[in-house]
Amino acid sequence: MILNSYAKLNLYLAVLDKRQDDYHNLDTLFERISLADRITLKPRRDREIKITTNCSCIPRDDTNLAWRAARLLQGSFNLKQGIDIKIQKRIPIGSGMGGGSSNAAFVLTGLNQLWKLGLSQKSLVGLAKKIGSDVPFFIYDCAFAQGSLRGDKIRPLRQFAGIKLWHIVVMPKIKVSTPLIYKKWDEYSKLTKPASGVRILLSALRKRDFYLIGKSLFNSLEQITAGLYPEVRRIKEVLLGKGLQSILMSGSGPAVFGILPSRKEAVSLSKQLSTKHRSWQFFVTHTI
């Protein structure tokens, strides 16, 4: 079985407060994008879960979320089957685009079919929540969704199914510590209040008002990440210098994306910038 494991962008991410379980309450707007890893699932005759990948920096043990997803299904239903999971990475690791969470979600949905478990979407979401806060979004087959609580309570926005945004995504060669970013948010949270709520952005999407969409993008963590990792601010400055107005960091970073009117313009800008900024990765992607 071969699956496309899609990435996500956060068009809106407001960190509201810290919870008693040390996580944070969020209000976020997810967008599923066409940038994807490819996952191949092949049954084994034993009970082993084996990860292979084209990326040496991906763990192959129980720290891999895809591995955890398979083990969670095995343990929950006392299954004897094993699985070979091959992950061909395209989504940058630790980028804020949810690659690991997506891999876990697609392993859950893929094994549900392969192992003929017959689990409902609701059951899969319940399992996904045990793996990570971003995992439930990828269980839903939707382009846009609003996330609340830890980001794991998902409200699919089916009414936006026909909307397609084109993006250039820029990924610097740095590693961002998500726990550190949230720790700093706890210290400086008063600095990052949204100018408008997510409802303004939802209204802009509904009207396909791309100017207002750009004005309504927000990420509570961007100011903190950019302060600790100046490369993020540098990317935004470069994109602004090229005339882009709709620019935001996704998740805790460091990937930064811009919204463009068309694929042609996104490809043109990507080619232009990649010749000058060779240390950055560039991706042209769209809503899917």
Secondary structure as a PSIPRED ss2 file (coil, helix, strand):
# PSIPRED VFORMAT (PSIPRED V4.0)

   1 M C   1.000  0.000  0.000
   2 I E   0.000  0.000  1.000
   3 L E   0.000  0.000  1.000
   4 N E   0.000  0.000  1.000
   5 S E   0.000  0.000  1.000
   6 Y E   0.000  0.000  1.000
   7 A E   0.000  0.000  1.000
   8 K E   0.000  0.000  1.000
   9 L E   0.000  0.000  1.000
  10 N E   0.000  0.000  1.000
  11 L E   0.000  0.000  1.000
  12 Y E   0.000  0.000  1.000
  13 L E   0.000  0.000  1.000
  14 A E   0.000  0.000  1.000
  15 V E   0.000  0.000  1.000
  16 L E   0.000  0.000  1.000
  17 D E   0.000  0.000  1.000
  18 K E   0.000  0.000  1.000
  19 R C   1.000  0.000  0.000
  20 Q C   1.000  0.000  0.000
  21 D C   1.000  0.000  0.000
  22 D C   1.000  0.000  0.000
  23 Y C   1.000  0.000  0.000
  24 H E   0.000  0.000  1.000
  25 N E   0.000  0.000  1.000
  26 L E   0.000  0.000  1.000
  27 D E   0.000  0.000  1.000
  28 T E   0.000  0.000  1.000
  29 L E   0.000  0.000  1.000
  30 F E   0.000  0.000  1.000
  31 E E   0.000  0.000  1.000
  32 R E   0.000  0.000  1.000
  33 I E   0.000  0.000  1.000
  34 S E   0.000  0.000  1.000
  35 L E   0.000  0.000  1.000
  36 A E   0.000  0.000  1.000
  37 D E   0.000  0.000  1.000
  38 R E   0.000  0.000  1.000
  39 I E   0.000  0.000  1.000
  40 T E   0.000  0.000  1.000
  41 L E   0.000  0.000  1.000
  42 K E   0.000  0.000  1.000
  43 P E   0.000  0.000  1.000
  44 R E   0.000  0.000  1.000
  45 R C   1.000  0.000  0.000
  46 D C   1.000  0.000  0.000
  47 R C   1.000  0.000  0.000
  48 E C   1.000  0.000  0.000
  49 I E   0.000  0.000  1.000
  50 K E   0.000  0.000  1.000
  51 I E   0.000  0.000  1.000
  52 T E   0.000  0.000  1.000
  53 T E   0.000  0.000  1.000
  54 N C   1.000  0.000  0.000
  55 C C   1.000  0.000  0.000
  56 S C   1.000  0.000  0.000
  57 C C   1.000  0.000  0.000
  58 I C   1.000  0.000  0.000
  59 P C   1.000  0.000  0.000
  60 R C   1.000  0.000  0.000
  61 D C   1.000  0.000  0.000
  62 D C   1.000  0.000  0.000
  63 T C   1.000  0.000  0.000
  64 N C   1.000  0.000  0.000
  65 L H   0.000  1.000  0.000
  66 A H   0.000  1.000  0.000
  67 W H   0.000  1.000  0.000
  68 R H   0.000  1.000  0.000
  69 A H   0.000  1.000  0.000
  70 A H   0.000  1.000  0.000
  71 R H   0.000  1.000  0.000
  72 L H   0.000  1.000  0.000
  73 L H   0.000  1.000  0.000
  74 Q H   0.000  1.000  0.000
  75 G H   0.000  1.000  0.000
  76 S H   0.000  1.000  0.000
  77 F H   0.000  1.000  0.000
  78 N C   1.000  0.000  0.000
  79 L C   1.000  0.000  0.000
  80 K C   1.000  0.000  0.000
  81 Q C   1.000  0.000  0.000
  82 G E   0.000  0.000  1.000
  83 I E   0.000  0.000  1.000
  84 D E   0.000  0.000  1.000
  85 I E   0.000  0.000  1.000
  86 K E   0.000  0.000  1.000
  87 I E   0.000  0.000  1.000
  88 Q E   0.000  0.000  1.000
  89 K C   1.000  0.000  0.000
  90 R C   1.000  0.000  0.000
  91 I C   1.000  0.000  0.000
  92 P C   1.000  0.000  0.000
  93 I C   1.000  0.000  0.000
  94 G C   1.000  0.000  0.000
  95 S C   1.000  0.000  0.000
  96 G C   1.000  0.000  0.000
  97 M C   1.000  0.000  0.000
  98 G C   1.000  0.000  0.000
  99 G H   0.000  1.000  0.000
 100 G H   0.000  1.000  0.000
 101 S H   0.000  1.000  0.000
 102 S H   0.000  1.000  0.000
 103 N H   0.000  1.000  0.000
 104 A H   0.000  1.000  0.000
 105 A H   0.000  1.000  0.000
 106 F H   0.000  1.000  0.000
 107 V H   0.000  1.000  0.000
 108 L H   0.000  1.000  0.000
 109 T H   0.000  1.000  0.000
 110 G H   0.000  1.000  0.000
 111 L H   0.000  1.000  0.000
 112 N H   0.000  1.000  0.000
 113 Q H   0.000  1.000  0.000
 114 L H   0.000  1.000  0.000
 115 W C   1.000  0.000  0.000
 116 K C   1.000  0.000  0.000
 117 L C   1.000  0.000  0.000
 118 G C   1.000  0.000  0.000
 119 L C   1.000  0.000  0.000
 120 S C   1.000  0.000  0.000
 121 Q H   0.000  1.000  0.000
 122 K H   0.000  1.000  0.000
 123 S H   0.000  1.000  0.000
 124 L H   0.000  1.000  0.000
 125 V H   0.000  1.000  0.000
 126 G H   0.000  1.000  0.000
 127 L H   0.000  1.000  0.000
 128 A H   0.000  1.000  0.000
 129 K H   0.000  1.000  0.000
 130 K H   0.000  1.000  0.000
 131 I H   0.000  1.000  0.000
 132 G C   1.000  0.000  0.000
 133 S C   1.000  0.000  0.000
 134 D C   1.000  0.000  0.000
 135 V H   0.000  1.000  0.000
 136 P H   0.000  1.000  0.000
 137 F H   0.000  1.000  0.000
 138 F H   0.000  1.000  0.000
 139 I H   0.000  1.000  0.000
 140 Y C   1.000  0.000  0.000
 141 D C   1.000  0.000  0.000
 142 C C   1.000  0.000  0.000
 143 A C   1.000  0.000  0.000
 144 F E   0.000  0.000  1.000
 145 A E   0.000  0.000  1.000
 146 Q E   0.000  0.000  1.000
 147 G E   0.000  0.000  1.000
 148 S E   0.000  0.000  1.000
 149 L C   1.000  0.000  0.000
 150 R C   1.000  0.000  0.000
 151 G C   1.000  0.000  0.000
 152 D C   1.000  0.000  0.000
 153 K E   0.000  0.000  1.000
 154 I E   0.000  0.000  1.000
 155 R E   0.000  0.000  1.000
 156 P E   0.000  0.000  1.000
 157 L C   1.000  0.000  0.000
 158 R H   0.000  1.000  0.000
 159 Q H   0.000  1.000  0.000
 160 F H   0.000  1.000  0.000
 161 A C   1.000  0.000  0.000
 162 G C   1.000  0.000  0.000
 163 I C   1.000  0.000  0.000
 164 K C   1.000  0.000  0.000
 165 L C   1.000  0.000  0.000
 166 W E   0.000  0.000  1.000
 167 H E   0.000  0.000  1.000
 168 I E   0.000  0.000  1.000
 169 V E   0.000  0.000  1.000
 170 V E   0.000  0.000  1.000
 171 M E   0.000  0.000  1.000
 172 P C   1.000  0.000  0.000
 173 K C   1.000  0.000  0.000
 174 I C   1.000  0.000  0.000
 175 K C   1.000  0.000  0.000
 176 V C   1.000  0.000  0.000
 177 S C   1.000  0.000  0.000
 178 T H   0.000  1.000  0.000
 179 P H   0.000  1.000  0.000
 180 L H   0.000  1.000  0.000
 181 I H   0.000  1.000  0.000
 182 Y H   0.000  1.000  0.000
 183 K H   0.000  1.000  0.000
 184 K H   0.000  1.000  0.000
 185 W H   0.000  1.000  0.000
 186 D H   0.000  1.000  0.000
 187 E H   0.000  1.000  0.000
 188 Y H   0.000  1.000  0.000
 189 S H   0.000  1.000  0.000
 190 K H   0.000  1.000  0.000
 191 L H   0.000  1.000  0.000
 192 T C   1.000  0.000  0.000
 193 K C   1.000  0.000  0.000
 194 P C   1.000  0.000  0.000
 195 A C   1.000  0.000  0.000
 196 S C   1.000  0.000  0.000
 197 G C   1.000  0.000  0.000
 198 V H   0.000  1.000  0.000
 199 R H   0.000  1.000  0.000
 200 I H   0.000  1.000  0.000
 201 L H   0.000  1.000  0.000
 202 L H   0.000  1.000  0.000
 203 S H   0.000  1.000  0.000
 204 A H   0.000  1.000  0.000
 205 L H   0.000  1.000  0.000
 206 R H   0.000  1.000  0.000
 207 K H   0.000  1.000  0.000
 208 R C   1.000  0.000  0.000
 209 D C   1.000  0.000  0.000
 210 F H   0.000  1.000  0.000
 211 Y H   0.000  1.000  0.000
 212 L H   0.000  1.000  0.000
 213 I H   0.000  1.000  0.000
 214 G H   0.000  1.000  0.000
 215 K H   0.000  1.000  0.000
 216 S H   0.000  1.000  0.000
 217 L C   1.000  0.000  0.000
 218 F E   0.000  0.000  1.000
 219 N E   0.000  0.000  1.000
 220 S C   1.000  0.000  0.000
 221 L C   1.000  0.000  0.000
 222 E H   0.000  1.000  0.000
 223 Q H   0.000  1.000  0.000
 224 I H   0.000  1.000  0.000
 225 T H   0.000  1.000  0.000
 226 A H   0.000  1.000  0.000
 227 G H   0.000  1.000  0.000
 228 L H   0.000  1.000  0.000
 229 Y C   1.000  0.000  0.000
 230 P H   0.000  1.000  0.000
 231 E H   0.000  1.000  0.000
 232 V H   0.000  1.000  0.000
 233 R H   0.000  1.000  0.000
 234 R H   0.000  1.000  0.000
 235 I H   0.000  1.000  0.000
 236 K H   0.000  1.000  0.000
 237 E H   0.000  1.000  0.000
 238 V H   0.000  1.000  0.000
 239 L H   0.000  1.000  0.000
 240 L H   0.000  1.000  0.000
 241 G H   0.000  1.000  0.000
 242 K C   1.000  0.000  0.000
 243 G C   1.000  0.000  0.000
 244 L C   1.000  0.000  0.000
 245 Q C   1.000  0.000  0.000
 246 S C   1.000  0.000  0.000
 247 I E   0.000  0.000  1.000
 248 L E   0.000  0.000  1.000
 249 M E   0.000  0.000  1.000
 250 S C   1.000  0.000  0.000
 251 G C   1.000  0.000  0.000
 252 S C   1.000  0.000  0.000
 253 G C   1.000  0.000  0.000
 254 P C   1.000  0.000  0.000
 255 A C   1.000  0.000  0.000
 256 V E   0.000  0.000  1.000
 257 F E   0.000  0.000  1.000
 258 G E   0.000  0.000  1.000
 259 I E   0.000  0.000  1.000
 260 L E   0.000  0.000  1.000
 261 P C   1.000  0.000  0.000
 262 S C   1.000  0.000  0.000
 263 R H   0.000  1.000  0.000
 264 K H   0.000  1.000  0.000
 265 E H   0.000  1.000  0.000
 266 A H   0.000  1.000  0.000
 267 V H   0.000  1.000  0.000
 268 S H   0.000  1.000  0.000
 269 L H   0.000  1.000  0.000
 270 S H   0.000  1.000  0.000
 271 K H   0.000  1.000  0.000
 272 Q H   0.000  1.000  0.000
 273 L H   0.000  1.000  0.000
 274 S H   0.000  1.000  0.000
 275 T H   0.000  1.000  0.000
 276 K H   0.000  1.000  0.000
 277 H C   1.000  0.000  0.000
 278 R C   1.000  0.000  0.000
 279 S C   1.000  0.000  0.000
 280 W C   1.000  0.000  0.000
 281 Q E   0.000  0.000  1.000
 282 F E   0.000  0.000  1.000
 283 F E   0.000  0.000  1.000
 284 V E   0.000  0.000  1.000
 285 T E   0.000  0.000  1.000
 286 H E   0.000  0.000  1.000
 287 T E   0.000  0.000  1.000
 288 I C   1.000  0.000  0.000
